[in-house]
Amino acid sequence: MEKMRDQRLFPWLHDLVEDARYGARTLRRSPAFTAVALLTLTLAIGANTAIFSLIDPLLFRDLPVRDPSRLVEFVWRYPGDPPLNFFGLQDYERYRDRNTVFSEMAGLAPSLADSPTGGEPVRGEVVTGNLFQMLGVRPALGRLLEAADDKAGAAPVAVVSWSYWKNRLNGHAGVLGAPIDIKDARLPAPLHATVVGVAEPGFSGLRPGYRPDVWMSLAAVPEAVRSRGAFSLIARLGPGASIEQARAEMRVLYQPTIAALAQRDPQWHKVELDVKPARAGLSTPLHDQFAGPLFALLLTVGVLLLLACANIGSLLLARGAARQHEMAVRVSLGAGRFRIMRQVMTESLLLAAAGSVLGVAGARAGATMLVHLVTSGVRSPAGPPDFAIALDARLLLFTAGVTTIAAVLFGLAPALAAFVSAPIAALRERAGGTQPRSRRLFGSGLVIAQVALSLALVSVSQLYVAHLGRLRDRSLGFDRDGVLLVSVNPSDRAPEQLTSLYAEAVSRLRAIPGVRSVAISGMTPISGAAGSRFVRVDGYDEPARNRRRLPLNTVSPHYFATFGTPLLGGRDFRDSDAAHPRLVIVNQAMARQYFAGRDPIGQRLWFDTETDPYEIVGLAGDAKYQDVRLGAPPTVYIYAPVFRGSASLSLRTVVAPTAIAAEARRVLAEAFGSGAVKRVTTLATQVDDSIVPERLMAMLSGFFGVAGALLAAIGLYGLLAYTVARRTNEIGIRMTLGATRGDVIVMVLKSALSLVLAGVIAGVPAAFWGKRLAAGMVEHLPAGGVAPIAVGIATLFAVALVAAYVPVRRATRVDPVVALRAE
């Protein structure tokens, strides 16, 4: 019958099904073990899947265009600033026409557009007409932009994305020829374009995390705006050209720009143009801020996966020892040893598959939470990131790969142990018999590996948590609590009207119950600079090579009282200063650099493009306005008696700022119109959003560190409990011969602490390496000091004592008479 079955069916498939059914029954008979193993695998596989779902489209996934490996982008970096891919349109034309290494080059700039149906705003980009042709993107409907659309006199046209066409326009073919209104804060008035096509499915732009809905031609933007526009440039390497050749040539072509800018700012001599691969897309604030932290988290969850595999491997090994008698019976009845190994590996794969299904379900929720946290801290001209987590083939393939690796890692040891070499001895061995020395050493080695990996995880997590604590405890120069921030952009109002509107709005905001003071400013703390200019003062000769622009902020009276920044000398601005508006207040850093011990009050300063001086009337404490990680830069506060454009209104409250947010929004909407109110938040939230990478790393690494310590505790507990159970007879004999309970406690604790000590010795080098690796991936993260490792060691020893409590308690309750009777 077996021969007939082998001829009719695929025997390996039938055996696989039978192995899976038997494995499922075996796991069902051990609910406690199965629950612990599934929980461990769900955590490890889910964490790896969640982090990969974010980092894959950001770093690893190629753009869905023709030959993405040949695409490059151009990046420059001003000293002290993040890297930028912004160039003028005239730069694009010069590079396009004079280079010899690129076959094609295109430019694009983010913009905003109003929906043609009057709905919510959509993402847009102004692009050169050759972009789609260079990328090899095809139209799904109509046509795409062409080089002819860039020529003078061409009609302004636009192309919409497939997802926008299907989801927002219901796939209506009548979209061709429909008008679309372009509205951008940088534009003096809304512009108009005509939709001429729909892009093919799958193409969602060149910026990971920013999916434009509309691409508009250059003809849609006035010449005056195009000349000062900020375009990101992307190019395709020509046949035989290398990225090193492109870098060398572009640096030569960039020299005229550097020479022109360095005439006013010598710091531009330190700027170099770099050419970087763009196969995964253009650099974005999302990429710049989170690529390093997310990659570090991917390595962290990889270590967590190894730890989980070691944990389950040790549990399976102990469980396999209990099944040794079963395996010996199978061998005695004629089962091949490789067949038994396959049965054990099938059980491991079944366990890993169940854990992966639960892990993917948990990863969806975890990834959604991570996306919300990540995008809350990114500010970009293209708006907030729009990051979609897709359960696609790449993600499922990654999860399947992680599952297979996990099954092999934790299933190999018990599979080898099931390869019984002496079935007769195994059949004679009682349940309480001794375990082979090799198996005992291997089980102890797994626990030592868990402790070592846990020490590395706990140490790195402590490093991130301590770094976040230092950032939050660092003096900011202002009081972050109790301040409501409202940004307004009344672009549709005449400048002459805004003076009275701002005055009326401030008066009405001060009348809101719970509001203590109100101020207007060009920028607020940790939101960037409102501008920067060169400054000169009497008596200070600044070397040309050290000349730097100083951050500026235009502020109204009561600004310093509203933010809690102390005035150390002089006075604040007053409403009566409107008759003499050329007044400034400087901070301590500016006074130290430019006045060198002299009293700045009453001194004068000049800006580089102005001939009339400003008088310094006050000295303010240092406050951070760009980055909480860096020191406060020299800053100048300019008195602004009137505001005639976009500004931020700040309210110091004696109640929770969120309690009056709705009333403040209503007041400003009545004054400027509902569309003028752009953002309502609190100063505390704005500060927290500026350190989202650190918060993300501290939160997740802390969670993974706790999980690692817990897994080490479970592994240690499992080994000790199994050892105590196997040594019950030995303990009974020892107590019969006079050993006290204290002696038994010392024996078990000595075994536990020796394993932890061996794991610590093995884990200290890994912890030091992990600290250096983490510091290299996250900017401003200090790697020095042994405090995080010391905390990790103390944590693991404490965890070991807790894990040993139950086995110790069980060992001390062994009844010598019962143990000897069982023998």
GIVENVEN-V975608 format. One record per backbone hydrogen bond with DSSP energy under -1.0 kcal/mol. CO is the residue of the C=O (numbers start at 1). NH is the residue of the N-H. If there is no record, write none. Layout:
# GIVENVEN-V975608
((CO	NH) (CO	NH))
This chain:
# GIVENVEN-V975608
((1	5) (2	6) (3	7) (4	8) (5	9) (10	14) (11	15) (12	16) (13	17) (14	18) (15	19) (16	20) (17	21) (18	22) (19	23) (20	24) (21	25) (22	26) (23	27) (24	28) (25	29) (30	34) (31	35) (32	36) (33	37) (34	38) (35	39) (36	40) (37	41) (38	42) (39	43) (40	44) (41	45) (42	46) (43	47) (44	48) (45	49) (46	50) (47	51) (48	52) (49	53) (51	55) (52	56) (55	59) (56	60) (56	61) (63	65) (67	70) (68	71) (70	237) (71	278) (72	235) (73	276) (75	274) (76	84) (78	81) (84	76) (87	231) (88	92) (89	93) (90	94) (91	95) (92	96) (93	97) (94	98) (95	99) (101	238) (104	236) (106	234) (107	128) (108	232) (109	126) (111	124) (112	183) (113	122) (115	118) (122	113) (123	213) (123	214) (124	111) (125	216) (126	109) (128	131) (130	134) (131	135) (132	136) (132	137) (135	66) (138	200) (141	198) (146	149) (147	150) (148	151) (151	154) (156	194) (157	217) (158	196) (159	215) (160	199) (161	165) (162	166) (163	167) (164	168) (164	169) (165	171) (169	172) (172	175) (173	176) (175	178) (178	195) (180	193) (181	114) (182	191) (184	187) (191	182) (193	180) (194	158) (195	177) (196	143) (197	160) (198	140) (198	141) (200	203) (206	282) (207	210) (209	386) (213	161) (214	125) (215	159) (216	127) (217	220) (218	221) (222	226) (223	227) (226	229) (231	87) (232	108) (234	106) (235	72) (236	103) (238	241) (242	246) (243	247) (244	248) (245	249) (246	250) (247	251) (248	252) (249	253) (250	254) (254	258) (255	259) (256	260) (257	261) (258	262) (261	264) (261	265) (265	268) (266	269) (267	270) (268	271) (274	75) (276	73) (278	281) (279	63) (284	288) (285	289) (286	290) (287	291) (290	294) (291	295) (292	296) (293	297) (294	298) (295	299) (296	300) (297	301) (298	302) (299	303) (300	304) (301	305) (302	306) (303	307) (304	308) (305	309) (306	310) (307	311) (308	312) (309	313) (310	314) (311	315) (312	316) (313	317) (314	318) (315	319) (316	320) (317	321) (318	322) (321	324) (323	327) (324	328) (325	329) (326	330) (327	331) (328	332) (329	333) (330	335) (331	334) (336	340) (337	341) (338	342) (339	343) (340	344) (341	345) (342	346) (343	347) (344	348) (345	349) (346	350) (347	351) (348	352) (349	353) (350	354) (351	355) (352	356) (353	357) (354	358) (355	359) (356	360) (357	361) (358	362) (359	363) (360	364) (361	365) (362	366) (363	367) (364	368) (365	369) (366	370) (367	371) (368	372) (369	373) (370	374) (371	375) (372	376) (374	377) (375	378) (380	383) (390	392) (392	396) (393	397) (394	398) (395	399) (396	400) (397	401) (398	402) (399	403) (400	404) (401	405) (402	406) (403	407) (404	408) (405	409) (406	410) (407	411) (408	412) (411	415) (412	416) (413	417) (414	418) (416	419) (418	420) (422	426) (423	427) (424	428) (425	429) (430	433) (436	440) (437	441) (438	442) (439	443) (440	444) (441	445) (442	446) (443	447) (444	448) (445	449) (446	450) (447	451) (448	452) (449	453) (450	454) (451	455) (452	456) (453	457) (454	458) (455	459) (456	460) (457	461) (458	462) (459	463) (460	464) (461	465) (462	466) (463	467) (464	468) (465	469) (466	470) (467	471) (468	472) (469	473) (470	474) (476	624) (482	653) (483	683) (484	651) (485	681) (486	649) (487	678) (487	679) (488	647) (489	491) (490	493) (494	497) (494	498) (497	501) (498	502) (499	503) (500	504) (501	505) (502	506) (503	507) (504	508) (505	509) (506	510) (509	512) (512	515) (514	654) (517	652) (519	650) (520	556) (521	648) (524	527) (531	552) (533	550) (534	608) (536	606) (537	540) (543	546) (544	547) (550	533) (551	636) (552	530) (553	638) (554	522) (555	640) (556	559) (558	562) (559	563) (560	564) (560	565) (563	479) (566	621) (569	619) (574	577) (575	578) (576	579) (577	580) (581	583) (582	615) (583	639) (584	617) (585	637) (586	620) (587	591) (588	592) (589	593) (590	594) (591	595) (595	598) (600	603) (603	616) (605	614) (606	536) (607	610) (614	605) (615	584) (616	602) (617	571) (618	586) (619	568) (619	569) (620	588) (625	527) (625	528) (635	587) (636	553) (637	585) (638	555) (647	488) (648	521) (649	486) (650	519) (651	484) (652	516) (652	517) (656	659) (657	660) (660	664) (661	665) (662	666) (663	667) (664	668) (665	669) (666	670) (667	671) (668	672) (669	673) (673	676) (676	489) (679	487) (681	485) (682	686) (683	687) (684	688) (685	689) (686	690) (688	691) (689	692) (691	695) (692	696) (693	697) (694	698) (695	699) (696	700) (697	701) (698	702) (699	703) (700	704) (701	705) (702	706) (703	707) (704	708) (705	709) (706	710) (707	711) (708	712) (709	713) (710	714) (711	715) (712	716) (713	717) (714	718) (715	719) (716	720) (717	721) (718	722) (719	723) (720	724) (721	725) (722	726) (723	727) (727	731) (728	732) (729	733) (730	734) (731	735) (732	736) (733	737) (734	739) (740	744) (741	745) (742	746) (743	747) (744	748) (745	749) (746	750) (747	751) (748	752) (749	753) (750	754) (751	755) (752	756) (753	757) (754	758) (755	759) (756	760) (757	761) (758	762) (759	763) (760	764) (763	767) (764	768) (765	769) (766	770) (767	771) (768	772) (769	773) (770	774) (771	775) (772	776) (774	778) (778	781) (786	790) (787	791) (788	792) (789	793) (790	794) (791	795) (792	796) (793	797) (794	798) (795	799) (796	800) (797	801) (798	802) (799	803) (800	804) (804	808) (805	809) (806	810) (807	811) (808	812) (811	814) (815	819) (816	820) (817	821) (818	822) (819	823))
